[in-house]
Amino acid sequence: MAKLEALGEPAEDLDDFGDPFMLQRYYPERSAPDISKLFGSEFAQSVSELSPGQWHGPLLSGYGVHLVYVHRHTEAPAPTFSEVRDRVAQDWGTRGGSRSTSSTMRACASATTSWLKTALKHRK
């Protein structure tokens, strides 16, 4: 850890530090969900709470123990409509469609009931 702290902000090439690792050693600008998928939700939560600009560790993941440098925390930009259009259409069709069908069925049932009551009154 002392060598890493003396190094300061890391470069992309960190092969001289640590044990061989089957994944990358450098994960620039990754979102919390990305880190969670790679290393687990507890690890991602821990990383999100770390102060930028310094080395931290050890942090435990399913792969073992890690020393982590956080350059900065940034909020992900809101997606544009074109990026989420298909998902919105799918959700609207699934949720809106079932609500619409339910509403239509209730309206039809109500109209049928009213029509039957009126028809029965006139029959007597």
C-alpha positions, 0 to 999 in steps of 0.5 A: 500500500505504501508503494501505491500511495507514493505512486499517487494517481495510478496510470493504466499500467498497474501490472507491477502491482498485485497478483495476476488477475483474470479481469482488468486492473483498471476500470475508468468511468464505470457506473455503480451497476457495472461495478456491481455486476463485475465485483458484487453489490457490497463491493460496489457500495463500498467503492461508492463511499470512498473518497476520491484522490487516494488509495483505499483497501483492502476491499473484499469482493468475490475475487478476493481482496483489492486495493482501489483508487477512486479518481472521482465520483460523477453522476451518470447523465440522464439517458436521452429519449432515443436511448430508452424509446424501445424500453418505454414503448415496451413498458407502456404496452405491457402496463398500459395495455393491461390497464386499458384492457381491464378498464375496457372490460369493466366498462363493457361489463357495466354497460351490459349490466345496465342494458340487462336491467333496462331490458328486464324492466321493460319486459315485465 
